Structures are given as C-alpha cells and as structure tokens.
C-alpha cells in the first residue's frame, strides 16, 4: 500500500512525508553540547579505566566477600546449593545484560547524529518488525527462564528437608523466636532439673551442633514473625505464629557461625542475633554432658584467702551503639568460645558469687530466668543455667566478659531498646548499685 506507514496498516491511516511537528527532541544526545556528542570511544574508555583504578586503590578486601554473614563463602551443602542457584541466575542475567546493552550501545554509536543535518532529518520509514527476530527473542527469553528454573526447582526439592540417605543421622533441635532473642531446645537430650526431675535441654542464643551430621531445626515463635538465618550454612526461613516450619543444614567442619533474625520484628530487630557453634562429635558429646548438669555452685575453700581475687574495673561510659565484640575475640571466635567452657577457679571469689546468687533472687531475676538447681524457674527470658560458658550475651550483641555483662546489667534499655528486661527494671523498680552489679556479674560468670 503506497504512501502508508507500515506501523499503521491495520488502521488504514495515511502516512505523511513530513511530520507536523519538529523531531529534533527525538534525537538521542541532541540536547547535549556538540563536543559531548562527538566524544570518542577512547574518552569513555579513559573514564572507565579511571573508575576501575579508584576502586582498586580502595583495596581488594571487599572482593573476597567472606564476612561473618557472607552468603558467598559458604560452609554447608544447603548454602552451597543456594549459592549455585544464585550464580546461575547471575550468569544468565549477565548474558542478557551484555547482549541487550551491546545492541543498544551499537545502535547509539552507529546511528547517532553526526551533523546538524542528521539531527534535523526526518525519521526513516517505520516498519512493523521482523517475525523471525521477534520469535527468536521470545524463544531466547523462554530458554533463559528454563535455565534458571531447572536448578531452582532442584534446589527447592533438595534443601527442603534432610535427604533420605541421611535421615538416620539427623540431629533435631527446636528454635523458638522471642522479641528479641532465640531459645534452643534439644528434645532428645534430657537435662537435670533437680534430684527427681529431668526435662529437655534448653539453651539460648547459641546453637551448638555436631560436625558432619544434618541438623533439622524446627522453627517456632511465641510472638511475632521472625526469620531464622545462618548465611554460611542455610538460607532464611520464617518463624510464623501458629504455624510449624523447619529448615536443615550441615556444618562440614568445626566453626563458629553468625546468625540473624531476617524479618523485621520490632524495635530491636537489627540486634536479634545468635551463633551456631559446630563441634567434632567427641567434643560435642562432652558439651552435652556439661550442659545437662544443673547450674554450677562455687564453694568457698580454706585456701581461698591466699588466692587472687577477680578484679573488676569501674564501669566506664559507653557510646551509643558502641560495638560490644572485641577485636581479640574476633580473631578466633571458636577458640575464644572453647576457653569459656572451663571455669577458672583460681580467680573466683566464692563470697562475691554467693552475694550475687542472693541478689539474683532478691532482685526478682528468677521471675524471668531459669537456672536449674538454683531455684530459678522463669520462662520469660533466656535460660541462664550455663550462661558463663556462652560467648555472647544480649542475643549475640555483646561479648560475654565482665565489662560487657556489667554494661548490660547497668542499663539493658540503652543496649537493646524496648527489651523486656529494661521494662522489668521500671515495672519492678529494680535499681542496682555498682557493687551489686559486680556481684551479679561474678555469679553469672561462674555458671559454666
């Protein structure tokens, strides 16, 4: 059909040779200064090289991406499968980006306006398109989705639950989310409550597991939605009220792994953390044996008078949001954790510890916390039966040492806004002197 625009054939609209309006604004780069429009590719190459140089001068450590919560430096089969899916998606996306970007760049350079006449020329005759090209693009798009979908579906199947071949070796744990900490229950391990009773072992904020065995974690919550995430071992899975959920992972070697709640759950969501400690089978069995015992009691000895006493420095002033983990601890956290499992009886002050134990009762701490064998059976807060053997306090936020423990006892609301312990201080008019804080720290430190 002569003198008809191919893009308007269906409507029968007659094409005109001259647009009734200026087409200058339709020209790419036309509004830019002429020198810029005539920039050579070498100019852009120099600019790109400069940007790369600046990035390299800033250091290469960032490229390793092996931080505490890295999803790239993984150490378990579940996280590795999920990383594989991520890489497949990235490579497919990268190929699409290069192809589309390359065609766009070619068109921009090849058909750019090289003169003022080109800038004011009429657009070429428009066409509907090429069916072969369009079908090819549709086919390529479908193929790209299939390439991503196949490993994704395989990954969903394999990471959903422990493989059948390994189910006989599965170690089962229940994780319960609270605002803002985690409780861990070991249903197959019975802990001593007193001389007449036992119950499943309960710990808080540190999940200790055996190396080389699949661990199935049943996920529960008592308040709002949380999300359980140990990046180096497995992806995040939600903990939803009134709904059972689970995940599994396996640590391939001894290690100390950082975990985090990954679903906004209130004021202190960002500092709702935990740790996973993977131990060899023998060491794990020894840890279980120790944890199932009642809380440790320090008895005064005749030689105590000549032994060095624990020295407590005066509580210093902390900055808002000051980091509570020392660089020394961070060098080898697993070894630091191991050192906390053995009490140092030489520096323990039995009299001070006894005073702390009495304060734990009189200040109503036992209303919220449990210490098996010490008469405390609270359930609102974390179980403290072996708090002295944990590497962190305040749900993974602070290193478990005397300074940070006293910091927490002194003003828990400043460390973790909105937490129930801070509210309990206000509701029950709990006030601690510096000496009382020191005694409580000595007592809690002795519970290994």
Secondary structure by P-SEA (a helix, b strand, c coil): ccccccccccccbbbbccccccccccccccccccccccccaaaaaaaaaaaaaaaaaaccccccccccccccccccaaaaaaaaaaaaaaaaaaaaaaaaaaaaaaaaaaccccccccccccccccccccaaaaaaaaaaaaaaaaaaaaaaaaaaaaaccccccccccbbbbbbbbcccbbbbbcccbbbbcccccccccccccbbbbbccbbbbbbbbbcccbbbbbccccccccccccccccbbbbbbcccbbbbbbbccccccccccccbbbbbbcaaaaaaaaaaaacccbbbbbccccccccccccccccccccccccccccccccaaaaaaaacccccccccaaaaaaaaaaaaaaccccccccccccbbbcccccccccccccccccccccccaaaaaaaaacccccccccaaaaaaaaacccccaaaaaaaaaaaaacc
